[in-house]
């Protein structure tokens, strides 16, 4: 059962304890009080200001688990605080560990400062939890995907459109990387894991994956140098630096170009161009069309 008074008090106190710079917002010259404004929290949580205000005033609808998760992310809650928020809202907290999608405050603070470079926070299965605008411009909006298609490794084998952002000569190696990585996760997480479910799906869907899976290759590591093909600026050669959050098995991946290089100039151009990729890709579009016919 929802504890409206407790929920309202917790939200208010967490909002008032955060400073704009804690969540990547400018302080501005007209701010007279400490803490975030309600409209700022609503924007961070991707909800209307009216909805958020009603929660702080002990009114409004019972928030869904998706809404509570968005609030926990927007307020940069720790895992313990996230679990507390779920219980106040009348829900069981999500599981912790490899399947968790809550981004911790430390990783969020680092991410919020990466405003001028492609960067993303991904799970071990390749779910993109957060992307900077330049990452969206480079590779597309990952938030448009649902179900197994949220995993970039799954999309690599199930959706031909997923490969167009990389040069064709890199495809064979990247296929080995994804198959080897999924093999490691299945061994690590066990036969009942989400990774194991993805293997079952891909064995039924992809001849290439079946061939690679039968080879039982282990330890094929991705290169720190990534090559991307963008329809407007062409080939970009980027360096990838990775920061690991061991509590949630999340990776913060930051992509940079060598200063003065052709790719560095292309990144600057990319920052002012609209994202060229269709939201969700071909696989998501096919599934949406299929569902609409039922």
N, C-alpha and C positions, 0 to 999 in steps of 0.2 A: 504494500500500500504506500502511496506517495506521502511523504512528509512535507507538506507545502511550506510550513513555517521554517523547517530546517533547511529545505532547499533554497528558499528565498534568502535566508540569512547567509548561507554558505556562498551563494552566487554574489551577493552584495559585498561580502568581506573579501572574496578573491578578486573581484573587480577593483575594489578600492586599494588593494595591496599591490596591484600591477602598475608600472609606469609605462608610458608610451614606448620608450626605448626598449623595454623588456620584450615587446611583441613586434618590434620592427616598424613602429609608427613614429612620425615626427612629433615633437612636443608642441611646437607652435608657440607664437608669442602671446596668445590670448588665454592660455590655460591658467586658471586661478587656483585650482585645487589639485591635490595629488590623486593618483589613481586614474583609471580609464573612465571615459564617458560610456553611458549605456549604448549609445549609437555606435561607438567604436567596437564594443564587445559584440553587438549584433552583427556588425559587418564581418568581424573575425570569425564568427560562428555561422555565417551564411544564413541568417534568418532575419525576419523583419524586426525593426525596433519595437513595434507594438507587441510582438510575441515575447520578446525578451523582457520587456517592461512588466508584462503580466506575470511572468515567472517570479520576478523580484518582488512583486506585490501580492504574492500568494494567490494568484488567480490564473485563469487561462486553462487550456486543455492539459491532459496528462501527456508529457513529452514522450515521444517514442525513443527506442534505444538508439536509432540513428541520430535523432536530435540531441540526445544526451552525449553521444560520442562526439558530435560536432562542437558542443559546448566545452567538453573536456579538452579538445584540441585547441579551440580558440582561446581558452583561458590558460593554456600552457600548464595543465595540471600534471603532477607526478602520478605514478601508477596508483599509489595509495589514495591520493585525492580523487583520482578518476573513479576508483572502486567505491569510495564514499559517496560521490555524486550519483552513481548508478543506484545505490541503495536508497538514498534520499528520494530519488525519482521513482522508486518502486520497482526497480529492475535488478536482476542478477548481473553482477559485473562480468564483462567478457573474460575469456581465459587469458592468462599471461603467457609469455614465452614466444615460441616460434610463430604461432598463429595470430598473435596480437597485432593490432593495427594502430594502437594509440602511440603517438609520437611524444617522447619524453620532452620536458621543458629544456633540458640542456641542448639536445639536438635541434629543437625548434629555434632556440635563440641563435645558434650558429647559422641555421638556414635563413632566418629572417634578415641577416646582414648580407646575404649574397644577392644583392639586387642587380648587379651588372654582369652576371655570368650565368650560363646554363648550370643548373643544379637540381637535384631531385633526391627525395628520401624514398627508398624502396624496401620492401620486405625481402626475405630470403627467396621467396618464390617469384619475385619480380613484379609485385604490385607497387605501382607508383602512388605513394600516399600524399606527397606534396611535390609540386614543380614550380620553379621560378618562371616568370613570363618568357624569359629567353630560352628555357628548356622546352616550353610549349612550342615556341616558334621553331625550334630546331627539330623536334621529333614528333610533335603533335600533342593534343590534350588527352592524357591517359585517363582522366576522370570520366570520359564518355563510355568507357568499357564497363561491362557487368559480367558476372559469372566467371568461368574459367578464362575468358578473354582478357580479364584484368592482368593476367600473368604474361609478361613479355616472352617468356620461354614457351608458354603454350601457344601464343599468337605466332611465334616464329615458325612453328610447324603446321599450324592449323589455318593460318591466314596469309596468303601470298603477299598481300599488301604490306605486311609487317616488315618485309625484307627490302622495300624500296628505299629506305633511308640509309642503306649500306651499299657500297660498291659490290657488284656481282662476284668479283674475285675474292671477296671476304666471306661469302656465304657458307662455303663448305667448312671453314674453320669455326665460324660462329655456331653452326649446327652441332659440331663436336663439343663446343663449350657448353651449350645448353643441355645436350644429352648427358654429358659427364656430370654437370652440376646437379641435374635432377637425380641421377644415380646416387650421388653423394647424399642428397637430402633424404631419399627413400631409406638408405641405410641408416642415416642418423635419426630420422623421425619414426620409422617403423612402417609396417604394412597397412596400418589403418589411418595413416596421415593424409593430409591434403596432397602432398607430393605424390603419394602412391595412387591417389585417385586421378591425378593428372596423367600419370603413366598409363593407366588403363584407358583413358580417353584418347591419348595420342597413339597408342598401339592400334586402336580401332580406326584412327583417322589418317595416319600419315605413314606411307611406305618408307619414306626416308628415316623417320624416327624409329620404325621397327628395325631397320637395318643397323642403325647406330646403337640401338639398345642391345641388340644381339652381340655386338662387339664388346660390350661390357668395359668400355674405356673409362678410366678414372684419372682425375687430376689434370684435365685439360683446362688451363687457366686463361682467362681473358687477358688480352694485352692492355697495358696501361695507356697505350696510344690507340685512340678510336678514330675511325674514318666514317664520316657521314656525307651523304649526298642530299643536297637541298635543291629543290626545283628552281629557286630564284638565284641563289649565290653559288651553286655548284659544290665541289668537293671541299670539305673542311677536315683538317687533321687536328685533333684535339687531344690533350693530355687529361687523363682521368685520375683524380685523387679521391680516395675513399676513406671515410671515417665510420667506424663501427660502433653501434650501441649494443653491447652484449646482452643487456636485459631483455630487449625485444627483438634481437636479431635483425635490426634495421641497419641499412647502409645509407650514409649521406654521400652522394656521388657528385663531385664538382668537376666541371669540364672547362679547361682553359686552353688558350692558344699561345704559342710563343710570341712575345711582344715583337712587333715589327714584321711578323710573317704575313703571308697572304691570307691565312686562315684567321689571323687576328683582325685584319681589316674586314673580312667577311662577317665575323661575329658582330662587329660594330654596325655593319649594314643590316644584319639580321635583326638587330634590336629595334629598328624602325619599320620593319615589314610585318604585315599580318601573317598569322600562322597559315601555311598553305595546305595543311593536311586536313582532310574531311574528318570530322569528329567521329571517333569510334572505328574508323577503318572499314574495309570491305566485309570482314567477318561479322562485325556488329550489325552492319546494314543488312546483310543477308538474313541474320537471325530476326531482326526487327520486321523485315518484310514477311518472313515465314510466320511469325507470331500473328501478324495482322490478318493473315488469311484464314486463321483458325476460327 
